[in-house]
Amino acid sequence: MSGVTKKPAIPGIPASADSELRRFLIAVKEILETYEGFRPNQSKLDKIVKMKHLQNMGVNIGTTDDTTSGYDFSELIM
């Protein structure tokens, strides 16, 4: 797939974090990893579809100066 964006790994939770902050950071990390498709054994249906994916599939996502497609996603990319 063209236009693949290299993303850094989400770092581990610091051992110095207190338990409340640690629980919060673990939850945020799990959500981000799920949306990005980095969690093992997750359903592919949990992964987020990005505008780039739609464009690579041939969907005309439109832009601020080209909204002739049946799908006007221009508000999402501003």
Secondary structure, DSSP 8 states (H G I E B T S, - for coil): -TT-----------TTS-HHHHHHHHHHHHHHHHHHT-STT--GGGS---HHHHHHTT----BTTB--SS---GGGG-
